Amino acid sequence: MATITLNRSNYYHNLSQFALKTGSKDKIAIVLKDNAYGHGILEMAKLSSEFGLKRAVVRKVSEAKLIDTLFEDIIILGGEVEPNPKYSYAINSLEQLKALPQDVKIELKIDTGMHRNGITMGELDEALEIIKQKEINLSGIMSHYASADELGSEYFYQLQNFRAAKAKTLEAGFKNVRFHIDNSAGAIRCSAFEFDLVRLGIGAYGYNHMDDSFDDFALKPVLNLYAKRVATRALEKGQRVGYGGEFVAPKDMLVSTYDVGYGDGWRRGNALNPFITADSGAILGRVSMDFISLEGDKEEVCVMEGAMSAARHFQTITYEITCALHADIPRKIVD
Ligand SMILES: *Cc1c(COP(=O)(O)O)cnc(C)c1O
């Protein structure tokens, strides 16, 4: 089977960059949802904790349970609500707020302009009133940027709304509430970090999807994908490779199959516009469920070094490339 390596020094480098920006490791909540963006939740949680991070963000309570011994507090973005002193649940609507069981800690989510989740700005007063009446444990007020990674005024509009929501919450007498709106792009973009937490996802894994003017915020990809040789054959000029025979050998050549395919979450793509691997040239012909073909007979090949090349090639974002990698691919931590 293919192997994923996770580079510890690169990860620590990225976390350090964000700790410098926010002023403290304690202001980083590491986002480990969706199997840590496909990197491997257990491995990334362990590395995060070793680095000294105390907070994490996941999507579901089942993910929180896997890692809760490693963190002091965990923000859970959705799904079932199960009271636990370490867990704080993002609340997305008044309806959800009214239906909450006792003893649940929450992060009230405000829609400052993304128009996806959270209560509207106009509902904030009512929400704070419900929280007071029901004596709900309000741990934080949060929001999420729709386009912090794109230059434009939307970011500032959301920021102003969030500042107003913060002022209103403090005026209503709430104390010990943390305020957080920044994702990776928000933290990279701001000139001085203003709030209590960054919910740090993609940047920790080493990708900066910002405009070129933010290129000096240097991040290093954590993940590489490798595959092992399964079999080798000598092809004569004109012989075809794989399903549909879409690759035709232009010369006599040595071709090997390697043990990664779309069944592992690697992209099938288009054989007529093949992906170029990190160290062994173009993928030859169609990607199979469990195999790819490459020229040569190296024992192990690096399919991709980081996910940026694949994201560009497949016209998507690095998030999608790494999230797709199946959880059962062995992960190995390297330095
Ligand atoms: C996924 C997610 C993040 C992390 O965003 P990145 O762009 O990966 O840094 C932050 N906040 C919320 C609510 C999210 O869903």
Ligand as a Chemical Component Dictionary entry (heavy atoms), coordinates in Angstrom:
data_LIG
# 
_chem_comp.id                   LIG 
_chem_comp.type                 NON-POLYMER 
_chem_comp.pdbx_formal_charge   0 
_chem_comp.three_letter_code    LIG 
# 
loop_
_chem_comp_atom.comp_id 
_chem_comp_atom.atom_id 
_chem_comp_atom.alt_atom_id 
_chem_comp_atom.type_symbol 
_chem_comp_atom.charge 
_chem_comp_atom.model_Cartn_x 
_chem_comp_atom.model_Cartn_y 
_chem_comp_atom.model_Cartn_z 
_chem_comp_atom.pdbx_ordinal 
LIG C1 C1 C 0 -12.366 24.306 8.674  1  
LIG C2 C2 C 0 -12.589 25.511 9.496  2  
LIG C3 C3 C 0 -11.519 26.353 9.883  3  
LIG C4 C4 C 0 -10.115 26.209 9.353  4  
LIG O1 O1 O 0 -9.959  26.923 8.148  5  
LIG P1 P1 P 0 -8.572  26.949 7.353  6  
LIG O2 O2 O 0 -8.856  27.772 6.150  7  
LIG O3 O3 O 0 -8.265  25.540 6.977  8  
LIG O4 O4 O 0 -7.566  27.532 8.252  9  
LIG C5 C5 C 0 -11.795 27.381 10.771 10 
LIG N1 N1 N 0 -13.051 27.585 11.234 11 
LIG C6 C6 C 0 -14.098 26.813 10.856 12 
LIG C7 C7 C 0 -15.455 27.107 11.395 13 
LIG C8 C8 C 0 -13.902 25.775 9.966  14 
LIG O5 O5 O 0 -14.949 25.029 9.575  15 
# 
loop_
_chem_comp_bond.comp_id 
_chem_comp_bond.atom_id_1 
_chem_comp_bond.atom_id_2 
_chem_comp_bond.value_order 
_chem_comp_bond.pdbx_ordinal 
LIG C1 C2 SING 1  
LIG C2 C3 SING 2  
LIG C2 C8 DOUB 3  
LIG C3 C4 SING 4  
LIG C3 C5 DOUB 5  
LIG C4 O1 SING 6  
LIG O1 P1 SING 7  
LIG P1 O2 DOUB 8  
LIG P1 O3 SING 9  
LIG P1 O4 SING 10 
LIG C5 N1 SING 11 
LIG N1 C6 DOUB 12 
LIG C6 C7 SING 13 
LIG C6 C8 SING 14 
LIG C8 O5 SING 15 
# 
